[in-house]
Amino acid sequence: MTNAAERSPESIDQNDERDDAHLDDIEEGAGCTEIWEHLAEQRGDDD
């Protein structure tokens, strides 16, 4: 199985669910803290 990070953008079908789709709202270059905060906010919204 190919890791999503190893595939070129052209190889990702628009209908395929991406493993990293939950990170779409995070700015490029964000660090661990920003990613952790984003994921924690998403979990809080699920309640």
Protein Blocks (a to p, Z undefined) as FASTA:
>chain_A
ZZfklpcfklpcfkbccfklmmmmpcehiafklmmmmmmmmmmmmZZ
